[in-house]
Amino acid sequence: MKFRVLLGLCASLLVLMACAGFGGGGVPATTEPTEAPIQPTAFPAPTAVPADTEIPPTPTEVPMPFELTSTVFAQGEPIPIKFSCKGEDISPPLAWGDPPAGTQSLVLIMDDPDAPGGTWVHWIVFNIPADVRELPEDMPAGMKFDDVAATFGKNSWGRSNYGGPCPPGGTHRYFFKLYALDTTMSLDESANKSQTLAAMEGHVLAEAELMGTYTR
């Protein structure tokens, strides 16, 4: 009887030893960590460094080229009837850019190379001051620019004024030619186109041209 009790106690002791991981090559039980895992230190997000403020460069003003334009017709386009002999027969507005350095005066000649009897001169204006950049609509003869009067030469009608397009028929071309001169003209209103061109000889620094058409 005592032997059975002793045998039972030994068996219980072996079971306890096996559960505790002793003897018999048993695998020790896994020990759960008793401390919480260390969390990685959170660093603040890097502060964005503002880029250097860029100030755009001041644009360089580009001067207008020495080109002749009008607000009432474009290159190669019809001239409105208002500026013809069938309309009000007044001069159209004209404008241009900076002439070359050294310009002393400007000359404007309007003519029609398609006229039946040869080129017909409609308008001559000379001694336009070099700093003038436009002629107004319906420019009067002797108009002054800062006390300097521009002079109208004699057209093919024998008049010192503007004469608008007035072809006998068909479509004609009308050329407005602006010349920059290195001198002023010692001519009066009796000067015609030939005399004006002769006085300009050797003094032209640049030329601008605008052509319009008119159909009758």
C-alpha positions as CSV (number, residue, x, y, z in Angstrom):
1,M,0.0,0.0,0.0
2,K,2.7,2.4,1.0
3,F,4.6,1.5,-2.2
4,R,1.6,2.5,-4.4
5,V,1.3,5.8,-2.6
6,L,5.0,6.4,-3.1
7,L,4.8,5.4,-6.7
8,G,1.9,7.8,-7.2
9,L,3.9,10.7,-5.6
10,C,6.8,10.0,-7.9
11,A,4.7,10.0,-11.0
12,S,3.1,13.3,-10.0
13,L,6.5,14.8,-9.3
14,L,7.7,13.8,-12.8
15,V,4.6,15.4,-14.4
16,L,5.3,18.6,-12.5
17,M,8.9,18.6,-13.6
18,A,7.9,18.1,-17.2
19,C,5.4,21.0,-17.1
20,A,8.1,23.2,-15.5
21,G,10.6,22.4,-18.3
22,F,13.1,20.4,-16.2
23,G,14.7,17.2,-17.3
24,G,13.9,14.9,-20.2
25,G,15.1,17.5,-22.7
26,G,11.8,19.4,-22.5
27,V,11.5,22.8,-24.2
28,P,11.2,25.6,-21.7
29,A,7.9,27.5,-21.9
30,T,8.0,30.8,-23.7
31,T,8.1,33.7,-21.3
32,E,5.8,36.6,-22.3
33,P,7.5,40.0,-22.1
34,T,6.6,41.9,-19.1
35,E,7.5,45.3,-20.5
36,A,5.8,47.2,-23.3
37,P,7.9,47.5,-26.4
38,I,9.8,50.7,-26.8
39,Q,8.1,53.0,-29.3
40,P,10.4,54.8,-31.7
41,T,10.9,58.4,-30.9
42,A,8.7,60.7,-33.0
43,F,10.7,63.5,-34.5
44,P,8.8,66.6,-35.7
45,A,8.4,67.0,-39.5
46,P,11.1,69.1,-41.1
47,T,10.1,72.7,-41.5
48,A,10.0,73.8,-45.2
49,V,12.5,76.5,-45.9
50,P,10.9,79.2,-48.0
51,A,12.6,79.7,-51.3
52,D,14.1,83.1,-52.0
53,T,11.5,85.5,-53.3
54,E,12.2,86.1,-56.9
55,I,11.5,89.6,-58.2
56,P,10.8,89.5,-62.0
57,P,13.1,91.8,-63.9
58,T,11.5,95.0,-65.2
59,P,10.6,94.4,-68.9
60,T,12.7,96.5,-71.3
61,E,10.4,98.7,-73.3
62,V,10.9,97.8,-77.0
63,P,10.4,100.8,-79.3
64,M,8.0,100.5,-82.2
65,P,9.8,99.9,-85.5
66,F,9.7,102.6,-88.1
67,E,6.6,101.3,-89.8
68,L,3.6,103.3,-91.1
69,T,0.1,102.2,-90.0
70,S,-3.4,103.5,-89.9
71,T,-6.4,102.7,-87.6
72,V,-8.8,102.9,-90.5
73,F,-7.2,100.4,-92.9
74,A,-4.5,97.7,-92.8
75,Q,-1.7,97.0,-95.3
76,G,-3.3,96.1,-98.6
77,E,-6.8,96.6,-97.4
78,P,-9.5,99.0,-98.8
79,I,-9.4,102.6,-97.8
80,P,-12.8,103.6,-96.4
81,I,-15.0,105.8,-98.7
82,K,-14.9,108.5,-96.1
83,F,-11.4,109.4,-97.1
84,S,-12.1,109.4,-100.9
85,C,-13.5,112.0,-103.3
86,K,-16.9,110.2,-102.9
87,G,-16.9,110.6,-99.2
88,E,-15.6,113.5,-97.0
89,D,-12.3,113.6,-98.9
90,I,-10.3,114.0,-95.7
91,S,-6.9,112.6,-94.8
92,P,-6.8,109.3,-92.9
93,P,-5.1,109.0,-89.5
94,L,-1.5,107.7,-89.7
95,A,1.0,106.6,-87.1
96,W,4.6,105.3,-87.0
97,G,7.4,104.2,-84.7
98,D,10.7,105.7,-83.9
99,P,12.8,106.9,-86.9
100,P,16.6,106.3,-87.0
101,A,18.9,108.4,-84.8
102,G,19.9,111.6,-86.5
103,T,16.4,112.2,-88.1
104,Q,15.7,115.9,-88.4
105,S,12.4,115.9,-90.2
106,L,9.9,113.6,-91.9
107,V,8.2,113.7,-95.4
108,L,5.0,112.0,-96.4
109,I,4.0,111.4,-100.0
110,M,0.8,109.7,-101.1
111,D,0.3,108.7,-104.7
112,D,-1.5,106.3,-107.1
113,P,0.8,104.4,-109.6
114,D,-2.3,102.9,-111.3
115,A,-3.7,106.1,-112.7
116,P,-4.2,106.0,-116.5
117,G,-1.9,108.8,-117.3
118,G,0.9,107.8,-114.9
119,T,1.5,108.2,-111.2
120,W,-1.0,110.6,-109.7
121,V,0.1,112.5,-106.6
122,H,-2.6,112.9,-103.9
123,W,-0.7,114.4,-100.9
124,I,2.7,115.8,-100.0
125,V,3.6,116.8,-96.4
126,F,7.2,117.9,-95.5
127,N,9.0,119.3,-92.5
128,I,7.1,117.1,-90.1
129,P,9.1,117.4,-86.9
130,A,11.3,114.3,-86.1
131,D,9.6,113.7,-82.7
132,V,6.1,113.5,-84.2
133,R,4.6,110.0,-84.3
134,E,1.2,110.5,-85.9
135,L,-0.9,112.6,-88.2
136,P,-4.5,113.1,-87.2
137,E,-7.6,112.4,-89.3
138,D,-8.5,115.4,-91.4
139,M,-5.1,117.1,-90.9
140,P,-5.3,120.7,-91.9
141,A,-2.7,122.4,-94.0
142,G,-0.1,124.3,-92.0
143,M,-0.8,122.2,-88.8
144,K,1.7,123.1,-86.1
145,F,3.5,120.7,-83.9
146,D,5.0,122.6,-80.9
147,D,5.0,125.8,-82.9
148,V,6.6,124.0,-85.9
149,A,4.3,124.0,-88.9
150,A,4.3,121.1,-91.4
151,T,4.0,122.2,-95.1
152,F,1.7,120.7,-97.7
153,G,3.3,120.5,-101.2
154,K,1.4,120.6,-104.5
155,N,-0.5,117.5,-105.6
156,S,-1.4,116.5,-109.2
157,W,-4.5,118.7,-109.1
158,G,-2.2,121.6,-108.6
159,R,-3.5,122.2,-105.1
160,S,-1.6,122.2,-101.8
161,N,-3.9,120.0,-99.9
162,Y,-5.0,116.4,-99.5
163,G,-6.9,114.8,-102.3
164,G,-8.5,111.4,-101.6
165,P,-8.7,108.3,-103.9
166,C,-10.7,109.2,-106.9
167,P,-10.0,106.6,-109.7
168,P,-12.0,106.8,-113.0
169,G,-12.8,103.1,-112.5
170,G,-11.6,99.8,-111.2
171,T,-9.3,99.1,-108.2
172,H,-6.3,101.3,-107.7
173,R,-3.5,101.1,-105.1
174,Y,-2.6,104.1,-103.0
175,F,0.9,104.3,-101.4
176,F,1.6,106.4,-98.4
177,K,5.4,106.7,-98.1
178,L,7.1,108.2,-95.0
179,Y,10.7,109.3,-95.3
180,A,13.1,110.1,-92.4
181,L,15.6,112.8,-93.4
182,D,18.8,114.0,-91.8
183,T,17.8,117.6,-92.7
184,T,14.8,119.9,-93.0
185,M,13.4,121.1,-96.3
186,S,13.8,124.7,-97.5
187,L,10.7,124.3,-99.7
188,D,7.3,126.0,-99.7
189,E,3.8,124.9,-100.6
190,S,4.5,125.4,-104.3
191,A,6.9,122.3,-104.4
192,N,5.6,119.3,-106.3
193,K,6.7,115.7,-105.9
194,S,9.6,116.0,-108.3
195,Q,11.0,119.0,-106.5
196,T,10.5,117.4,-103.1
197,L,12.3,114.2,-104.1
198,A,15.2,116.2,-105.6
199,A,15.5,118.1,-102.3
200,M,15.5,114.8,-100.4
201,E,18.3,113.3,-102.5
202,G,21.1,112.1,-100.3
203,H,19.3,112.8,-97.0
204,V,17.0,109.8,-96.6
205,L,17.8,107.7,-93.5
206,A,14.8,105.3,-93.7
207,E,11.5,104.8,-95.4
208,A,8.2,103.3,-94.3
209,E,5.3,102.4,-96.5
210,L,1.6,101.7,-96.2
211,M,-0.6,100.7,-99.2
212,G,-4.4,100.7,-99.3
213,T,-6.8,100.1,-102.2
214,Y,-9.9,101.8,-103.5
215,T,-12.4,100.6,-106.0
216,R,-14.8,102.8,-107.9
